[in-house]
Amino acid sequence: MEPETRALLEAWRGRLGRELDAAIGFWARHSHDPEHGGFFSCLGRDGAVYDDVKYVWLQGRQVWVYARLYRTVPRFRRPDLLEAARAGGEFLLRCARLGPGSPKAAFALSRDGRPTKVQRSIFSECFCALGLDELGRATGEPRYRREARALLEAVVRWVREDPTELGRPLLAGATPHEPLAEPMMLLCLAEQLGAGAGAGGPLAELEGWSARRLLRHLQRDGSAVLENVSPDGKELPGCLGRQQNPGHAIEAGWFLLRFAQRQGDAALAAQAIEGFMVRPFQAGWDPEHGGLFAFQDADGLCPTQLEWNMKLWWPHAEAMVAFLMAYAHSREPALLRLFDQVAAYAFQRFRDPEHGEWFGYLARDGKVALTIKGGPFKGCFHVPRALHLCEEMLEKLLREPEREPLLAGRQ
């Protein structure tokens, strides 16, 4: 390893570690509800709670973060962190579902756990499963993982067989489509719940199915990742078909890369890096102000999303993970430069050295548009997960002996 490369990796390892400590400190100080369990996510810049609504998917995400850090990072093996994760998991088991025996979860709950809003989507259930499975691994209590598996089975049924339990009416004029987020989330869950289970079985089959479905979103001869495709994997007409979300493409890219590594499939790994990471990043990076656009139109038309040219926290966090993972896989210097580029932007623009955690929403020019640190969509997840994964990868890179870049094709 070149001395300048080692110096860069060591510098980022230190910065990322300190930032992870600051982020977890912010959520630990301000988000815990000692009365009812679970977490507040509507936090102002200084951590003050401005609304006590609890969002189910953010509860599951925070349980995952706490349990994963407790289980895998020695400095976070703290009883208070595990107990907060357990309180969050118990809150979900007690309150998240809409009724006894129903796998359907609410989207939002009152502070004491009464449902206030439901969505016709799979994501509350997905993140409950993600968090409960990791909590089961951290505590050694099988009941959490059993609940996670039951939720996953319901989600798979809704996505692959029958969505009517979600409450989605089949409208005559609606365009049937598959959003990228569904196979992406199933790939993530199959990896989480299947970790350590060995080869084969239904979770391995689900991983393969999810990866194949994700690849159908790589359209136009591999030049564009489209957010929505037809049920048989074709490009759709209109705004729905042209919609692109650079952050989703990049996050899906590192999910696919990890799957390819588990399969030993170097060709798929190369496709994940080039098609889902590099090209969406290059197309989505703002050449004037820097940062990734929230949405784009594949034909260069004006996107219809009002926030399309804002810079959001999570695509940048996911791009940090993706490019560092891609560099660790290939040792291509250009990928390390992309990691350094996006990490430098994120640390300059999103981080708050005074109070900890990141701002979530910037205007196109990079100025903070919303000073809140959390809300219905931003909680304790993308920032700490990215910082944790990157710190973990950097530590491994700095320990490993030098090796040659991987060749294309199956190894």
ZATI-588898 format. One record per residue: residue in one letter; y negated, z, x of N, C-alpha, C in turn. Coordinates in steps of 0.1 Angstrom, whole numbers, padded with zeros to 4 digits, always signed. Each point is the difference from the previous one (the first is absolute). Layout:
BEGIN
AYZXYZXYZX;...
This chain:
BEGIN
M+0012+0000+0008-0012+0000-0008-0012+0000+0009;E-0010-0009-0003-0012-0001+0007-0008+0013-0001;P-0007+0004+0011-0007+0013-0001-0011+0000-0011;E-0006-0011-0003-0010+0000-0010+0006+0001-0014;T+0012-0006-0002+0007+0001-0012+0004+0015-0003;R+0006+0006+0011+0004+0014-0001-0013+0009-0004;A-0011-0003+0007-0012+0008-0003-0004-0002-0015;L+0001-0012-0005-0004-0003-0014+0009+0008-0009;L+0013-0001+0002+0010+0007-0008-0002+0015+0000;E-0003+0006+0012-0002+0014+0001-0012+0005-0007;A-0011-0009+0001-0013+0004-0006+0002+0000-0016;W+0007-0010-0005+0002+0000-0014+0010+0011-0005;R+0009+0003+0008+0009+0011-0004-0008+0013-0002;G-0009+0003+0009-0008+0012-0001-0009+0000-0012;R-0007-0012-0002-0009-0001-0011+0007+0001-0014;L+0012-0007-0001+0007+0000-0012+0006+0014-0003;G+0005+0007+0010+0005+0014-0002-0011+0009-0005;R-0012-0001+0006-0011+0009-0004-0004-0003-0015;E+0000-0013-0003-0004-0004-0013+0010+0004-0011;L+0013-0001+0004+0010+0005-0009-0002+0015-0003;D-0002+0007+0010-0002+0015-0002-0012+0002-0009;A-0011-0008+0002-0012+0002-0009+0003-0004-0014;A+0007-0011-0002+0003-0004-0014+0009+0010-0007;I+0010+0005+0006+0009+0010-0006-0008+0013-0003;G-0008+0003+0010-0008+0012-0002-0009-0001-0012;F-0006-0012-0003-0008-0002-0011+0007+0002-0013;W+0012-0006-0001+0008+0001-0013+0005+0014-0002;A+0004+0006+0011+0006+0014-0001-0011+0010-0004;R-0012-0002+0004-0011+0009-0004-0004-0002-0014;H+0000-0012-0005-0008-0003-0012+0009-0005-0012;S+0012-0005+0002+0007-0006-0011+0010+0008-0007;H+0004+0011+0006+0011+0008-0006-0004+0008-0013;D+0008-0001-0010-0003+0008-0012+0010+0012+0000;P-0005+0012+0004+0009+0012+0000+0005+0005-0013;E-0007-0004-0011+0003+0005-0013+0011-0008-0007;H-0001-0013+0000+0010-0008-0007+0009-0008+0009;G-0003+0000+0013+0008-0009+0009-0006-0014+0000;G+0005-0008+0009-0005-0014+0001-0014+0000+0008;F-0006-0012-0001-0012-0002+0008-0011-0006-0007;F-0012+0003+0003-0012-0007-0004-0002-0011+0009;S-0004-0012-0006-0003-0011+0008-0015-0005-0001;C-0007+0005-0010-0014-0004-0002-0008+0010+0008;L-0002-0004+0012-0008+0009+0010-0012-0008+0005;G-0011+0008+0001-0012-0006+0005+0001+0000+0016;R-0011-0004+0006+0000-0002+0014+0004+0013+0007;D-0005+0011-0005+0002+0013+0007+0013+0007-0006;G+0007-0007-0009+0012+0006-0005-0001+0007-0014;A-0013+0000-0005-0002+0007-0013+0007-0008-0011;V+0007+0007-0009+0007-0006-0011-0010-0004-0011;Y+0000-0013-0003-0010-0005-0010+0007-0003-0013;D+0014+0000+0000+0008-0002-0012+0013+0005+0002;D+0006+0007-0010+0013+0007+0003+0012-0008-0006;V-0002-0013-0004+0011-0008-0005+0009-0003+0012;K+0013+0001-0003+0010-0002+0011+0007-0013-0002;Y+0000-0009+0009+0006-0013-0001+0014+0000+0006;V+0010-0004-0008+0014+0003+0003+0004-0008+0013;W-0004-0012+0002+0004-0007+0012-0006+0006+0012;L-0012+0006-0001-0006+0006+0012+0007+0013+0003;Q+0005+0007-0011+0008+0012+0003+0012-0003+0008;G+0008-0010-0004+0012-0004+0007-0004-0004+0015;R-0010-0007+0001-0004-0004+0014-0003+0012+0009;Q-0007+0009-0005-0004+0012+0008+0012+0008+0003;V+0009+0002-0009+0013+0006+0002+0007-0007+0012;W+0001-0013+0000+0006-0007+0010-0006+0002+0014;V-0014+0000+0000-0007+0002+0013+0003+0014+0006;Y-0001+0010-0008+0002+0013+0005+0015+0002+0004;A+0009-0004-0008+0014+0002+0003+0004-0008+0013;R-0005-0013+0001+0003-0008+0012-0005+0006+0012;L-0013+0005+0000-0006+0006+0012+0008+0013+0003;Y+0003+0008-0010+0007+0012+0003+0014-0003+0006;R+0006-0010-0004+0014-0003+0004+0000-0006+0014;T-0010-0008+0004+0001-0009+0012-0010+0003+0011;V-0010+0008-0003-0011+0002+0010+0000+0015+0003;P+0003+0005+0012+0001+0014+0003-0013+0008-0003;R-0011-0005+0002-0012+0008-0002-0003+0001-0015;F+0006-0008-0009-0002+0002-0014+0012+0008-0006;R+0009+0005+0007+0011+0008-0005-0005+0014-0004;R-0009+0000-0010-0007+0012-0005+0005+0004-0014;P+0004+0012-0002+0004+0004-0013-0010-0003-0011;D-0013+0001+0002-0009-0002-0010+0000-0015-0005;L+0003-0009+0010+0000-0014-0004+0012-0003-0008;L+0012+0006+0003+0012-0002-0007-0001+0006-0014;E-0006+0012-0001-0002+0006-0013-0009-0008-0009;A-0011-0006+0006-0009-0008-0008+0008-0013-0005;A+0008-0006+0008+0008-0011-0004+0010+0004-0011;R+0006+0012+0001+0010+0004-0010-0008+0003-0013;A-0012+0006+0001-0007+0002-0013-0004-0013-0006;G-0003-0010+0008-0003-0013-0006+0012-0006-0006;G+0012+0001+0007+0012-0006-0006+0004+0007-0013;E-0001+0013+0000+0003+0008-0013-0009-0004-0011;F-0013-0002+0003-0010-0004-0010+0005-0014-0006;L+0004-0009+0009+0005-0013-0005+0012+0002-0009;L+0010+0007+0005+0012+0002-0008-0003+0006-0014;R-0010+0009+0000-0003+0007-0013-0009-0008-0009;C-0008-0008+0006-0011-0006-0009-0001-0015+0000;A+0006-0007+0010-0004-0015+0001+0006-0008-0011;R+0012+0003-0004+0007-0009-0011-0007+0002-0013;L+0001-0011-0008-0007+0000-0013+0008+0009-0010;G+0013+0002+0002+0007+0008-0009+0014+0003+0005;P+0007+0010-0006+0013+0003+0005+0010-0012+0000;G+0007-0002+0011+0009-0011+0001-0006-0014+0003;S-0013-0001+0000-0007-0012+0002-0003-0002+0015;P+0004-0011+0006-0004-0003+0014-0015-0004+0001;K-0006-0004-0011-0014-0005+0001-0009+0012+0003;A-0009-0002+0010-0010+0010+0004-0014-0004-0004;A-0008+0010-0002-0014-0002-0003-0007-0006+0013;F-0011-0005-0003-0009-0004+0012-0009+0011+0003;A-0006+0007-0010-0009+0011+0003+0004+0012-0009;L-0003+0012+0006+0003+0013-0007-0012+0009+0000;S-0001+0009-0009-0010+0010+0000+0004+0009+0012;R-0010+0009+0003+0003+0009+0011+0013+0008-0002;D+0003+0004-0012+0012+0008-0003+0012-0008-0003;G-0001-0014+0001+0011-0008+0000+0003-0007-0013;R-0010-0001-0010+0002-0007-0012-0004-0015+0002;P+0009-0009-0005-0004-0014+0002-0013-0004-0007;T-0008-0008+0008-0012-0005-0006-0001-0015+0000;K+0008-0007+0008+0000-0014+0001+0013-0005+0005;V+0005-0012-0005+0012-0006+0004-0003-0015+0003;Q+0006-0005+0010-0001-0014+0004+0013-0008-0002;R-0001-0012-0003+0012-0009-0002+0005-0006+0013;S+0002+0009+0010+0004-0004+0013+0010+0009+0006;I+0005-0002+0012+0011+0007+0006-0005+0010+0010;F-0013+0001+0003-0004+0006+0013-0001+0016-0001;S-0002+0006-0011+0001+0014-0001+0014+0004+0003;E+0010-0007-0006+0014+0004+0002+0004-0003+0015;C-0005-0011+0006+0003-0003+0013-0004+0011+0010;F-0013+0004-0001-0005+0010+0009+0005+0014-0003;C+0004+0003-0012+0008+0012-0002+0013+0000+0007;A+0007-0011-0001+0013-0001+0008-0002+0001+0015;L-0010-0007+0005-0003+0000+0014-0002+0015+0005;G-0009+0007-0007-0003+0013+0004+0012+0010-0002;L+0007-0001-0011+0011+0009-0002+0011-0002+0009;D+0003-0013+0004+0010-0002+0010-0003+0006+0013;E-0012-0001+0005-0004+0006+0013-0001+0015-0001;L-0004+0005-0012+0001+0015-0001+0014+0005+0001;G+0009-0007-0006+0014+0004+0001+0005-0001+0014;R-0004-0009+0008+0004-0001+0014-0007+0012+0008;A-0012+0003-0003-0007+0011+0007+0006+0014-0003;T+0003+0002-0013+0005+0013-0005+0015+0001+0002;G+0007-0011+0000+0015+0001-0001+0005+0003-0013;E-0008-0001-0011+0004+0002-0014+0004-0013-0007;P+0012-0002-0003+0004-0013-0005-0006-0004-0014;R-0004+0010-0008-0005-0003-0013-0012-0009+0000;Y-0009+0001+0010-0011-0008+0001+0004-0015+0002;R+0010-0002+0009+0004-0013+0003+0008-0006-0012;R+0007+0008-0008+0006-0005-0012-0010-0005-0010;E-0011+0008-0002-0011-0005-0009-0006-0013+0005;A-0001-0001+0013-0006-0012+0006+0009-0012-0003;R+0013+0002+0002+0009-0012-0003+0000-0004-0014;A-0001+0010-0010+0000-0003-0014-0013-0008-0003;L-0011+0003+0006-0012-0007-0002+0001-0014+0005;L+0006-0002+0012+0001-0013+0006+0009-0009-0009;E+0011+0006-0005+0009-0008-0009-0008-0005-0012;A-0009+0008-0006-0008-0004-0011-0009-0011+0004;V-0007+0001+0011-0009-0010+0005+0007-0013+0002;V+0012+0000+0006+0007-0012+0003+0004-0007-0013;R+0004+0008-0010+0003-0005-0013-0012-0007-0007;W-0011+0006+0001-0012-0006-0006-0004-0013+0007;V+0001+0000+0014-0004-0012+0007+0010-0011-0001;R+0013+0003+0001+0010-0010+0002+0007-0004-0013;E-0001+0009-0010+0008-0003-0012-0009+0000-0013;D-0006+0011-0003-0007+0001-0013-0013+0009+0001;P-0011-0007-0001-0013+0007+0002-0005+0006-0013;T+0007-0001-0011-0005+0005-0013-0003+0015+0000;E+0008+0008+0007-0002+0014+0000-0014+0004+0006;L-0006-0009+0008-0013+0002+0005-0011-0001-0011;G+0004-0006-0011-0010-0002-0011-0008-0013+0001;R+0005-0009+0008-0007-0013+0002+0004-0009-0012;P-0009-0004-0009+0003-0010-0010+0001-0014+0006;L+0009-0007-0005+0002-0014+0004-0009-0009-0008;L-0012-0003+0005-0010-0008-0007+0002-0015+0002;A-0002-0007-0011+0004-0014+0000-0008-0008+0010;G-0012+0003+0002-0008-0008+0009-0001+0005+0015;A+0007+0011+0003-0001+0006+0013+0008-0008+0010;T-0004-0001+0012+0007-0008+0011+0010+0010+0006;P+0013-0003-0001+0009+0009+0007-0002-0001+0015;H+0000+0011+0007-0003+0000+0014+0006+0012+0006;E+0003+0000+0014+0004+0011+0007-0011+0004+0010;P-0005+0012-0001-0010+0005+0010+0007+0004+0013;L-0007-0003+0011+0005+0004+0013+0004+0015+0001;A-0008+0008-0007+0002+0015+0002+0014+0004-0005;E+0006-0007-0009+0013+0005-0005+0011-0001+0010;P+0004-0012+0005+0010+0000+0011-0004+0008+0012;M-0013+0000+0003-0005+0008+0012+0003+0014-0002;M-0002+0006-0012+0002+0014-0002+0015+0003+0000;L+0008-0009-0006+0014+0002+0000+0006+0000+0014;L-0005-0009+0009+0005+0000+0014-0004+0013+0006;C-0011+0005-0002-0004+0013+0006+0009+0011-0005;L+0002+0001-0013+0009+0010-0006+0014-0001+0005;A+0005-0012+0001+0014-0002+0004+0002+0005+0015;E-0010-0002+0008+0000+0005+0014+0000+0015+0000;Q-0009+0006-0008-0002+0015-0001+0013+0006-0004;L+0005-0004-0012+0011+0007-0006+0013-0003+0008;G+0000-0012+0006+0013-0004+0007+0000+0005+0015;A-0010+0006+0005+0000+0004+0014+0011+0009+0003;G+0008-0003+0010+0011+0009+0004+0013-0002-0009;A+0000-0010-0009+0011-0001-0009+0011-0010+0006;G-0003-0006+0011+0009-0010+0005-0001-0014-0006;A+0008-0009+0005-0001-0014-0005+0007-0001-0013;G-0005-0011-0008+0006-0003-0012-0005+0008-0012;G+0005-0003-0012-0003+0008-0011-0012-0006-0008;P-0003+0006-0012-0010-0005-0009-0014+0000+0007;L-0003+0010+0008-0014+0000+0006-0001-0011+0010;A+0010-0003+0008+0000-0011+0009-0002-0014-0008;E+0007-0001-0011-0001-0012-0008-0015-0001-0005;L-0005+0012-0005-0014+0000-0005-0010-0004+0011;E+0002+0004+0013-0008-0004+0011+0000-0015+0001;G+0012-0006+0001+0001-0014+0001-0007-0008-0011;W+0003+0004-0012-0007-0006-0012-0015+0001+0001;S-0005+0011+0004-0015+0002+0000-0006-0008+0011;A+0007-0001+0012-0005-0008+0011-0001-0015-0004;R+0011-0005-0007+0000-0014-0004-0011-0003-0010;R-0003+0010-0010-0010-0002-0009-0014+0000+0006;L-0002+0009+0010-0012+0000+0007-0003-0014+0007;L+0010-0005+0006-0002-0013+0007-0004-0011-0009;R+0003+0001-0013-0004-0011-0009-0015+0000-0002;H-0007+0011+0004-0015+0001-0001-0006-0007+0012;L+0007-0004+0010-0005-0008+0011+0001-0014-0004;Q-0012-0006-0004-0001-0013-0006-0008-0010+0009;R-0001-0012-0005-0008-0011+0007+0005-0001+0015;D+0013-0002+0001+0006-0003+0013-0003+0012+0010;G+0000+0012-0006-0002+0012+0009-0014+0003+0003;S-0010-0007-0006-0014+0003+0004-0007+0010-0009;A+0006+0004-0011-0006+0009-0009+0010+0009-0007;V-0004+0013+0000+0008+0010-0008-0008+0002-0013;L+0007-0004-0011-0006+0000-0013+0004+0013-0007;E-0009+0007-0007+0003+0013-0006+0009-0002-0012;N+0000-0011-0007+0008-0002-0012+0007-0014+0001;V+0013+0000-0003+0007-0013-0001+0008+0000-0013;S+0006-0011-0003+0008-0001-0013+0013+0007+0002;P+0007+0003-0011+0013+0007+0002+0010-0007+0008;D-0001-0013+0002+0009-0008+0008-0007-0003+0014;G-0011+0007+0003-0005-0001+0013-0009-0012+0003;K-0007-0005-0010-0009-0012+0002-0014+0005-0002;E-0009-0008+0006-0015+0003-0001-0004-0002-0014;L-0009+0009-0005-0005-0001-0014-0014-0006+0000;P-0004-0006-0012-0013-0006-0001-0011+0011-0002;G-0012-0004+0002-0011+0009-0004-0003+0011+0010;C-0009+0009-0004-0004+0012+0009+0012+0008+0003;L+0010+0002-0010+0011+0009+0002+0008-0005+0012;G+0002-0013+0001+0008-0006+0010-0007-0001+0014;R-0013-0001+0000-0007-0001+0013-0004+0013+0006;Q+0003+0011-0007-0005+0013+0004+0007+0004+0013;Q-0008+0005+0010+0006+0006+0012-0006+0013+0002;N+0008+0009+0006-0004+0014+0004+0004+0002+0014;P-0009-0002+0010+0004+0001+0014+0007+0013+0003;G-0004+0011-0005+0006+0013+0003+0014+0001-0005;H+0003-0005-0012+0014+0000-0005+0009-0009+0008;A-0005-0012+0004+0008-0009+0008+0004+0007+0014;I-0010+0007+0006+0002+0006+0013+0010+0012-0001;E-0002+0008-0011+0009+0011-0002+0014-0005-0003;A+0001-0010-0008+0014-0006-0002+0006-0005+0013;G-0009-0005+0008+0005-0005+0013+0007+0010+0009;W-0006+0012+0000+0007+0010+0009+0012+0006-0007;F+0000+0000-0014+0013+0003-0007+0011-0010+0004;L-0004-0013+0000+0010-0010+0003+0004+0001+0014;L-0009+0003+0009+0003+0001+0014+0011+0011+0003;R-0002+0011-0007+0009+0011+0002+0014-0004-0006;F+0000-0007-0011+0013-0005-0006+0006-0010+0010;A-0008-0009+0006+0006-0009+0009+0006+0007+0013;Q-0007+0010+0004+0005+0008+0012+0013+0006-0004;R+0001+0006-0012+0013+0006-0004+0011-0010-0001;Q-0003-0012-0004+0010-0011-0001+0003-0007+0013;G-0009+0003+0010+0002-0008+0013-0004-0014-0001;D-0009-0004-0009-0004-0013-0003-0013-0004+0006;A+0000-0005+0012-0013-0003+0007-0008-0011-0006;A+0007-0010-0007-0007-0010-0007-0008+0005-0011;L+0005+0009-0008-0007+0006-0011-0011+0009+0005;A+0002+0007+0011-0010+0008+0006-0012-0009+0004;A+0002-0011+0006-0010-0009+0004-0008-0005-0012;Q+0008-0003-0011-0007-0005-0013-0008+0011-0006;A+0004+0013+0001-0007+0011-0006-0013+0001+0008;I+0000-0001+0013-0012+0002+0009-0010-0011-0002;E+0005-0013+0001-0009-0011-0001-0005-0002-0015;G+0010-0001-0009-0004-0003-0014-0006+0010-0008;F+0004+0013+0002-0005+0011-0008-0011+0008+0007;M-0001-0001+0013-0010+0009+0007-0011-0009+0006;V+0004-0008+0009-0011-0007+0008-0008-0010-0008;R+0007-0008-0008-0008-0010-0008-0009+0006-0011;P+0006+0010-0007-0009+0006-0010-0011+0008+0006;F+0002+0006+0012-0010+0007+0007-0011-0010+0004;Q+0004-0011+0006-0010-0009+0005-0008-0006-0012;A+0007-0003-0011-0007-0006-0011-0009+0011-0007;G+0004+0013+0000-0006+0010-0007-0011+0008+0007;W-0001-0003+0013-0010+0008+0008-0014-0007-0002;D-0010+0008-0003-0013-0004-0002-0007-0004+0013;P-0003-0013+0002-0005-0005+0013-0014+0005+0003;E-0007+0004-0011-0014+0003+0001-0002+0015+0003;H+0007+0009-0008-0002+0014+0001+0012+0008+0005;G+0011-0007+0002+0013+0007+0004+0006+0007-0012;G+0012+0004+0001+0008+0006-0010+0007-0010-0009;L+0010+0005-0008+0008-0008-0008-0006+0000-0015;F-0001-0012-0005-0004-0002-0014+0011+0007-0009;A-0004+0005-0012+0010+0006-0009+0008-0011-0007;F-0006-0011-0004+0007-0011-0007-0006-0013+0005;Q+0009-0010-0001-0004-0014+0003+0006-0009-0009;D-0005-0013-0001+0006-0011-0008+0006-0010+0010;A+0012-0004-0002+0007-0008+0009-0007-0014+0003;D-0008-0004-0010-0007-0013+0001-0014+0002+0004;G-0004+0012+0004-0014+0003+0004-0010+0001-0011;L+0005+0001-0012-0009+0002-0011-0005+0014-0001;C-0010+0003-0008-0005+0014-0001+0011+0008-0008;P+0005+0011+0006+0009+0008-0007-0006+0007-0012;T+0008+0003-0010-0005+0006-0012-0001+0015+0000;Q+0006+0007+0010-0001+0014+0001-0014+0004+0005;L-0006+0009-0007-0014+0004+0003-0001+0006+0014;E+0011+0006+0005-0001+0007+0013+0006-0009+0011;W+0001-0013-0002+0007-0009+0009-0005+0001+0014;N-0013+0002+0002-0005-0001+0014-0003+0014+0006;M+0005+0010-0007-0001+0014+0006+0010+0002+0010;K-0002+0010+0009+0010+0003+0010+0006+0014-0004;L+0013+0000-0003+0007+0012-0005+0008+0006+0011;W+0002+0013-0001+0006+0008+0011+0015-0005+0003;W+0007-0002-0011+0015-0001+0002+0004-0013+0007;P-0006-0012-0003+0004-0012+0008-0001+0002+0015;H-0011+0007+0004-0002+0002+0014+0010+0010+0006;A+0003+0010-0008+0011+0009+0005+0013-0007+0001;E+0003-0008-0010+0013-0008+0001+0000-0010+0011;A-0011-0006+0003-0001-0010+0011+0002+0007+0013;M-0005+0012+0002+0003+0008+0012+0015+0002+0002;V+0007+0004-0010+0014+0002+0001+0007-0014+0003;A-0004-0010-0008+0007-0013+0002-0001-0005+0014;F-0012-0001+0005-0002-0006+0013+0006+0008+0012;L-0001+0013-0001+0006+0008+0010+0016-0001-0001;M+0005-0001-0012+0015-0002-0001+0004-0014+0005;A-0008-0010-0003+0003-0013+0005-0001-0001+0015;Y-0010+0007+0006-0001+0000+0015+0012+0008+0005;A+0004+0011-0005+0012+0007+0005+0012-0008-0001;H+0001-0009-0010+0012-0008-0002+0000-0012+0011;S-0012-0006+0002+0000-0012+0007-0006+0001+0014;R-0008+0010+0002-0008+0002+0012-0010-0011+0003;E-0004-0007-0011-0010-0010+0001-0014+0006+0001;P-0007-0002+0011-0014+0006+0002-0009-0003-0011;A+0001-0013-0006-0009-0003-0011+0001+0009-0012;L+0012+0005-0002+0002+0009-0012-0006+0014+0003;L+0000+0004+0013-0006+0013+0003-0015-0002-0001;R-0005-0011+0003-0015-0002-0001-0004+0000-0015;L+0008-0005-0009-0003+0001-0014+0001+0015-0005;F+0009+0007+0005+0001+0015-0003-0013+0006+0004;D-0004-0003+0013-0012+0007+0005-0013-0005-0008;Q+0000-0012-0004-0011-0005-0008-0002+0007-0013;V+0011+0001-0008-0001+0006-0013-0001+0015+0001;A+0006+0007+0010-0001+0014+0002-0015+0004+0004;A-0006-0008+0008-0013+0002+0004-0010-0001-0012;Y+0002-0010-0008-0008-0001-0012+0002+0012-0009;A+0013+0004-0003+0002+0010-0009-0006+0014+0005;F+0002+0003+0013-0005+0012+0005-0016+0000+0000;Q-0006-0011+0002-0014-0001+0000-0006+0001-0014;R+0007-0006-0010-0006-0001-0013+0005+0010-0011;F+0013+0003+0001+0006+0008-0011+0000+0015+0003;R+0002+0004+0012+0002+0014+0003-0012+0008-0001;D+0002+0013-0004-0012+0009-0002+0003+0012+0010;P-0007+0000+0012+0002+0010+0009-0005+0014-0004;E-0009+0000-0010-0005+0013-0004+0010+0008-0009;H+0006-0007-0010+0009+0007-0010+0014-0004+0001;G+0004-0010+0008+0014-0004+0000+0003-0010-0011;E+0012-0007+0002+0004-0011-0009-0009-0012+0001;W+0004-0010-0007-0008-0013+0001-0007-0002-0014;F-0012-0006+0001-0005-0006-0012+0009-0011-0004;G+0000-0004-0013+0009-0010-0005-0006-0013-0003;Y-0013+0000-0003-0006-0013-0005-0013-0003+0007;L+0000-0011+0007-0012-0005+0007-0005-0013-0007;A-0013-0002+0001-0006-0013-0004+0004-0010+0011;R-0003-0013-0003+0005-0010+0009-0006+0002+0014;D-0012+0005+0001-0006+0002+0013+0005+0012+0008;G+0009+0007-0006+0006+0012+0007-0006+0013-0003;K-0010+0000-0008-0007+0013-0004+0008+0007-0011;V+0000+0013+0000+0008+0007-0010-0006-0002-0014;A+0009-0005-0009-0005-0002-0013+0003+0012-0009;L+0011+0007+0002+0003+0012-0008+0003+0011+0010;T-0006+0011-0002+0002+0011+0010+0012+0009-0004;I+0007-0002-0011+0011+0007-0004+0011-0002+0011;K+0009+0011+0002+0011-0002+0009+0013-0002-0008;G+0000+0002-0013+0012-0003-0008-0004-0002-0015;G+0009-0006-0007-0002-0002-0014+0013-0005-0007;P-0001-0008-0010+0013-0004-0007+0009-0009+0009;F-0006-0006+0010+0008-0010+0008+0001+0004+0015;K-0008+0009+0004+0000+0004+0014+0004+0015+0001;G+0010+0003+0007+0005+0013+0002+0005+0002+0014;C+0008+0010+0002+0006+0003+0013+0012-0008+0002;F-0002-0013+0005+0011-0009+0003-0003-0010+0010;H-0008-0010-0003-0001-0012+0010-0005+0005+0013;V-0011+0008+0000-0005+0004+0013+0009+0009+0008;P+0005+0011-0005+0010+0008+0008+0013-0007+0003;R+0005-0009-0009+0012-0007+0003-0002-0009+0012;A-0011-0008-0001-0003-0009+0011-0002+0007+0013;L-0008+0011+0000-0002+0007+0013+0013+0006+0005;H+0008+0005-0009+0013+0006+0004+0009-0011+0006;L+0002-0011-0007+0008-0011+0005-0005-0006+0013;C-0013-0001+0001-0005-0006+0013+0001+0010+0011;E-0002+0013-0002+0002+0009+0011+0014+0001+0004;E+0009-0001-0009+0015+0000+0003+0003-0013+0008;M-0005-0011-0004+0003-0012+0008-0006+0000+0014;L-0012+0005+0001-0007+0001+0013+0008+0009+0009;E+0005+0011-0005+0007+0010+0008+0013-0007+0006;K+0006-0008-0009+0013-0007+0004-0003-0011+0010;L-0011-0007-0002-0004-0010+0009-0003+0005+0014;L-0007+0011+0001-0003+0006+0012+0011+0007+0007;R+0011+0003-0007+0012+0005+0006+0010-0011+0005;E-0001-0011-0006+0011-0011+0002-0003-0007+0013;P+0011-0005+0007-0002-0008+0011-0005-0014-0004;E-0005-0008+0009-0005-0013-0003+0012-0009-0004;R-0002-0009-0009+0010-0010-0004-0006-0013-0003;E+0008-0011+0000-0005-0013-0003-0002-0002-0015;P-0010-0009-0004-0002-0003-0014+0013-0005-0006;L+0002+0002-0013+0011-0005-0007-0001-0015-0002;L+0011-0007+0001+0000-0015-0003+0001-0002-0015;A-0005-0012-0004+0002-0004-0014+0015-0002-0003;G+0003+0001-0013+0014-0002-0004+0008+0013+0000;R+0011+0000-0006+0009+0012-0002+0005+0004+0014;Q-0002+0013+0003+0005+0005+0013+0014+0005-0001;
